[in-house]
Amino acid sequence: MSDIQKGSLKMEEPVFAAIILAAGYSSRMKKFKPLLPIEGTTALERLAASVRAGGIEKLVVVTGHRREQLEPVLEKIGAIEAYNENYDDGMFSSIKMGIRRAAELYSDAAGFFLMPVDCPLIDSGVIGKMLGKIVAGTGENRSDFYVPVFEGKKGHPLYIPREYADEISRYEGGGGLKAVTDRHWDRMVRIPVDDEGCLLDMDTLEGYAEIQEFLKAGRRREDVVSLAEGRRIFLVRHGQTRQHREKMFIGRYDVPLSDEGMKQMIRTAKEIARLRPETEVIYTSDLTRAVQSAEILSRQFRSDRQLPMRLELSRRLREISLGPWDGRPVREIREKYPEQYARRGQDIFTFKTGNGAENFYDMQYRAVKELRRILKEDDNRDVVIVSHSGVIRALENNLRGIRVDDSWEPLSKGDFRVVEILR
């Protein structure tokens, strides 16, 4: 509806609803996530308060496991329950239930803000910023999805326009919600935000502890450039791997070094040893090609300095995950998935396929998080890291105060680079 004010046509403000998913088992967490304490309140209450403070009054909470324990909380926060009796079927069943219920209840809603209770630090400012962008674009861009991104990585909540409610509710194929949004990949609007809370989840006890530490630090992370001051960071790319008959997608696909790769690493180990890195540990990706490279470095350092060199393997230093494309010939992917292959060429930094895949921003986030941990916990003057091209690009650029999507001078296989941060 519209009304006339002072001779001009003024449209009513669009209405929105929020959906919080709180139906799961919390099996990996071992504790019931919706009721976990966070700064004197529960995760569910905190998230609901952020929703309301961000400007959304209409709220649906999807329940399932231990439903009865959430009843008093739902009453307290003034939310409407959408009970998912099929919560055993996984998160997508709860997403569909929440969207169906919200669409039925709020026929005037232009769209829905979807978020898991696992992410209790979503800030009202993030929601408010999203609302502002959505309202400004509800004319010609009313079919757009919106998502906040922190340093390029997508977070929560996801804004879903009403017109996709039926498509999502009826979808029965594989891949869940991502399979539906991938159909409309060109309608995904990424909104940069400065608050990392939209990324942090408490799917595990480790994640819950990280959230608590993040809050204690005032919702800020220590800058890796500052942590690296006065130190040398040796970034070493693994040696050449055994070759395939044709060009392959190789991310997490685990292949060993070739004979030439072994020779490359021996030469590199001697060069690094001459620089006398002051450390007793080598941090390495746990993929075979990186571990073999690190072992060669370790043997050379022990031989030159007669000091024990310990290897510390890390999953967070792995190469980017290419999901179902990993380990498959480029020719095959190009022929089978021509549209997706073309999309990858259009924007290699944001593209990913399948729920198990990463894009460059996902990889950057977990690799820099690992670098921050190493710099905080390792008291040695120097740090030696053996990893892969994508990870090294992310680490080096962040150490220089820029990001993975900024320009970078490629590093050849078996080569290394020293980043020295002067005080």
N, C-alpha and C positions, 0 to 999 in steps of 0.2 A: 504494500500500500504506500501511497505518498500523500503529502499534504502541501498546501500552498502557504508560503510565508513570505510576506512583503513582495508579492508578485513573482516570486521565483519558485521553481519546483525543487523540493528538498526530499531526497530519498531517505527512508528510514535506515538506520544503521543495521548492517547484517548481524544475525544472531549466530553464535557458535556454541558447541558443546564439547566437553572433554570426556575422554574414556580412559580410566586407569585399569590396567590389567593386574589382578591380584588373585588369580585362580590356581596357580601352579603348586607343585609339591614342595618347592624349595629343597629339592633332593641334594643338590651339590652344596648348598649352603648349610644344610643340617639344622637350620633354625627357620622358623616361620617368618619370612621376610616382611610381610605387611606390618607386623607388630614389633619389629626390631626397633630399639630406641636410638633416636638420633637427636642429640641436643635437647633432651627433655621431653620429646614427643615421639610418636611412632612414625615410621616411614610413610605409612599411608596418610596420616594426618598432616604431616609436613608437606607432602606432595599436593594434597588437596588445598592446603593454605596457599601454596604457590600458584595453583590454578586460579583460585579466586582473586588473589592479589594481582595476578596478571591480566584480569579483566574478563574471566569466563565464570559465569554463575551456574550454568547447567552442567551437572556432573553425574556420570554413570560409572560405577565400579563393578567390574566383572569378578565374581567370586566362584569358588569351586571347592578345592581342598580346604578343610577346616572352616567352612563357611560360617558356622554358628559363632566362631570367635570374632568374626568381623562385624556381626550385627550391631553391637553397641557403638562401634566406631563409625559405621555408616550413618547411624542415627545422629551421632554427635556432629559429623561434618555435613550433614544434610545432603547425602548422596543417594541416588537411586541404585538399587542392586539389579544386576543382570546375572542371574545364576547360570553357570555353564555346567550342566550335569555331565557333559562329555569332556571334562577337563583332562581326562586321561589321554585324550587324542592330541594334546600339545597346545602350544601357544596360539597357533592359527585358529583353532576352534574357538578360543576365547576372543580373538580379534573379531571373528565373524559374529559371535554372539553379541559383543559390545556394540558393534556397528548396527546390527539389526535392531537392537533395543533402543539405541539412541535415535535412530532414524524414525522409529515408531513413536517415541515419546516427544520428539522435538521436530515436528513437521516443518517448522520455520527455520531450522538450522541450515546455514549455508554450507557447513562442513564440520569436521570433527578433529580434535586434537587427541591423538592416540599416544599413550605412554605407558611403560611398564612400571610397576611399583618398585622394581629393582633399581630404578634411577631416581632416588629421592632428593637429589640435589639440583634437579631442574629448577632454575631460578625464575621468579616472577618477571624479572627484567627480560629474560629470553622469550618468555611467552608474550609479554607485552610488545616486544620488538617484532615478533612474528605477526601478531595481530595487526600492527600498524601496516606492515608490508602487504598483508592479505587484504585488508580493507581498502588500501590504496589501489589494489589490482583486481578487485572483485567485478570489474566491468569486463574488459576484453580478456583478462587472465583468470577468470573464475574457475577454469578447469585445471589450474596448476596445483600440484602438490607443493608443500613448503617444508623445509627441514633446516634446523640450525646446524652450522658447521663450526668447529673450533679448530683452527689451523688446518682447515681443509677437510677434516674428518667429520662425517655425519654423526649427529647425536639425536637426542629426543627433546620434544615430541615430534611426531610426524603429523602434518596437517593433511587431511584427506577431504577433498571436496565432496559434497553430497552426491554428485552425479556418479561417483564410483562405488557407492554403498552397495548397490544391487550386484554389481560385477564381483565385488569382493565376497559378498555373502554367498554367492552361488558357486564360487570357484572351488573345484574339487581336484585339481591337478597337483603336481608336485611343486615344491619350491616356496609354498606359502605366500605371504603377502608380497615378498620381493618379486615373485613371478608375475604378479599382477602389476606392480608399479613398473617393472621392466618393460611391460607393453607400452607404457606411457613415459619412457625415460626422458623424452624431450620436454615433458611437462614438470619436471622436478626442479624447483627453484631452491638454490642453496643460499641460506642467509648467514653470513659470517657473524659470529658472536665472540665476545672476549671472555666468556665464563666457561671454564672446563667442566663445570658440574653437569652439563648436559650430556657428557660422555661417560661419566663414572657410574658403574653399576656394582651391585653387591650380590652377584651370582654365586660368589664363593666367600669363605671366611677371609681370604686374602683381600678380596675386593672390598669387603665391609671395613676391614682395618685401614685400607687405603683411604676410604671415605672419611673415616674418623681423623686420620692424619691430615688430610686435605683441609678439613674444617678447622683443626687446631692451628694450621698455618695461615688462616685467614683466607682460604680459598685461592691460594697462590702456590705456584711451584717455584723452586729455586732455578734460576736461569743457568743453562749449561755453560754459557760463555763465562759467567762469573765463577762457576765451580771449577772451570778448567784453567783459570788464571795461574800463570807461573809453571805450567806443565806442558809436556809434549805428548800429543796424542798420535800414536802410530796407527794409521789405518791401512791394513794390508788386504788386498784382494787375493782370493785363492788362485791357485795355478790353473792352467788349462785342463779341461776334463776330457775324458775319453769321447771321441767323436762318433756321431751317428751318420748314417748314410745320407740323411737329409736334415735340413734345419729344423730344430725342435723348439717348442716352448719349454724352457727350463727355469722353473722357479724353485718350488719345494722338491721337485723331482730330484731324487738322490742319485748322483753319479759320481764315481771316483775320479781321481786325478789320472791323467795320461802320463806316459813316461816323460814327455816334454814338460808337462805340468810339474812333475817332481824336480826336474832340472831347473825350471824357472824358480821354484821355491828355494832350492839350495843356493842359487845365486843371490836371491833377494835376502835370504837369511844372513848371508855373509855381509851384505851391504848394511843391513840394519844393525848387525852385531858391531860393526865399526863405529856406529853412532852411540854405542854403549847405553841403551835404554836402562834407566834405573827402576827396575821392577823385578819381581820374582813370579809374576803370573801373566799368562796370555789368555785373553778372553776370546772365545771363538764361537761362531755358529756351530750347532750340533750336526749340521749336514756333513756327509762324508768328505766332500771335497775341501771343506773348510778345516775340518779336524785333521785331515792328513797334512794340509798346509801348515797348520799350527804345530803339529808334531815335528815337522822338519825345522821350524824356527826354534822350537824348544831344544832339540838336539844340538843345534848350532850354538845357541846361547850357553848351554851347559859345557860344551867343548871349549868355547872361548873363555868363559868366566869361571868355570868350575862351580857354578851355582845351580841349585835345583830350580827348575822352571815348572811351575804347576799350570795345567790347563784347566780353565773353567768354561764348561760348555753351557750355552744359553740358547733356548728356543727363540728368544726375542731378537737374536741376531741373525735369524734365518732370512733367506731371500724372500721376496714377496710371493705370496701364494696366488697361483693362477687358477685355482679351483679345478674344474673338470678339464681345463685345457692343458694342465701341467703334464709334461712328458709326452705330448702328442705332436705330430709333425705340423709345422706351420701350414703346409699345403693342404692337409686334411681339414684343418680348422677353417681356412679361407674358403674351401669348397663347400663345407657343410653349413657354416654359419656366416655367409657373406655379409649380412646386415650388421651382425655384432662385430665382425672383424673390421668393417668400415668404421663403426662407432669408436672402436679402440683407437683407430688412426686419427679420428677427429679430436679426441681428448684422452690421451693415454693416462693422464694423472687421476681422473675420476672414474675411469671405466673398470668394471669388474663383472664377472659372470658367475652365477651360482652362489649359494649361501656360504660356501666355504672359502670363497675367494677374497682377496684384498685388493684395494687400489693403492696408489702410491701414498696417499694421505694416511690410510690405515697402517701401512708399513712404517711410515715415518713416526707415527704416534708411539707405537710399541718399541721401536728401535731407540728413539730419543729417551723414552722412559727408562730403558735399560742403561743407556749411557749416563743418565742422571744418577741412577743407583750406583753405578760403578764409581763415578767421580766422588760421590759422597762417602762410600764405604772403603775405597782403596786409598791408603795413605802414601803410596809410592809417588815419587815425583812424576814418573811417566806411566802411560797406559798404552798397552799394545792390544789391538783388536783385529781379529781375522774374520772377514765376512765377505759379502757379495756386493756387486756393483750398485744395486738399488739402495741397499742399506748404507753403504759407504757414502753415496751421494747425499742421503738424508742426514747422516751424522756430520759430514764435513760442512755442508751448507748451514746446519744449525749452529755448529761451532763458529761459523763466520757471521752469525747473526741474520741469516736468510733461511729460506725454506726449500723443500725438496723440488718444488716447481720452478725455482730460480735456476739460472744458468749454472752449469757445472762442467769442469774439464774432465772428461772420462778418464778412468784409470784402467790400464790394460791388465789382463789376467796375469797374476804372479808379480804384480808391481805394488808399490806402497807409496804413501804420502804422509808427511809429518805436518800436523797442524800444531803450531806453537802459539799459545795465548800469553802475550806479555803482560806483566802487571802494569 
